[in-house]
Amino acid sequence: MRQWRAPDGILVEAIILDDRPLLRVSHRVNGRTYLRGYCATVAELVDHGIDLAELVEDTALDHL
């Protein structure tokens, strides 16, 4: 699974849900994580207010 983070607490994760590849968008605020929604394409991330230029891949999972 891959993850990308934005500076304002946004987390985008590549997941499989019901045999479909999706992007799960969540937002961390004051220690709590809120689900913002799911996207079928990268273009749909803009609907959640995500600037693709700000996303940074989270490489912490590469060592698991």
Steps between C-alpha positions, in 0.01 A plus 500: 500500500629847413434822688544865417479790744423868458626766741154575644437151642353340188583133444437322169530120499483257209269219613290213365134515604254238372757388239531857364812716525414830668666796664383560857521862614514579870582809703675508837382781729596540867605136531187359335473357150191575291411321178441750220411246232615263229620579148512269200748722313776743587304778328225464762743604777447861392135465609632451855711817481829315459782667310695218335817709504495498882473122542813325625533122493525346846797263479467370859299204371782387270689352795217275625 
